[in-house]
Amino acid sequence: MGTDLAHAIPLAMIAGLGHLTMGNVDYALLLSLLVGSIPGVLIGALISTRAPLALIRYAIAIVLGAVAVKMLML
């Protein structure tokens, strides 16, 4: 997990700065993504440390299954 983040964070920052310099940033969309993702990460981190591991595994499986079904419906 740590090595993934070590690669993903600088890569996302470089890509974001590239889009910023080209003027391709939708600030309203960026703000709505931040408003939703920051509390989601904090709540998810709290729940994941307190919930049973089996419950977390089932929740992840359900979310991935729902995403797969949604992608197949397109």
N, C-alpha and C positions, 0 to 999 in steps of 0.2 A: 504494500500500500504506500509506504513512504517513497519508494523509488518511482512509483507512478506519479505521485504528486510532485516529486522533484523534477520530473520531465514536463508534466502537464501545466504547472503554474507558469514557468518562464515561457513556454510555447504559447499559451493563451495570452499572456501579457504582450508578447511580441506581435502576435496576430492582431490583438486589440489596438495596439499603438499604430500598426499599419493601417487599419481601417480608420482610425481617428485622423491620421494625417491625410488620408484620401477623402475624408468627409463622408464616409459611409456609415456613420453611427446614428441610429434612431434613439434619441435620448429618452423618449417616452417609453419605448419598449425596454430599454436598459433599466430605467427606474422601476418599472413594474416587475421585471425579472429579479432585481435586487430586493425589492419589498417582499416578494414571495419566497425567495430562496434563502435569505439570511435567517429569518425566523424558522423556516423549515429545517435548516441544518442544525440550528441550536436545539429545537424540540426533538429532532431525530437523534441527536447525540445523547440527550438526556434519556430518551426512551430506550435506546439501544443498550445503555449500560444497566438499566433496571429490569428490562423484560427478559423472560426466559429465551434461551437460544433457539429452541424449537419453534416458538412463536415468531421470532424474527425470520427464521428460514422459510416458514410457511408464508409470511407476509411478502417476502421478496419473491417467492415462487409465484404467488398470485399476481403481483404487479408485473412481473416479466411475462406471465401468460396473457394478461390483459393487453400488454403492449404488443405481443406477437399477434393476437387476434385482431387488434386494431390495424396493424400493418398489413395483415392479409386481406382486410376488408377494403383497402384503398384500391 
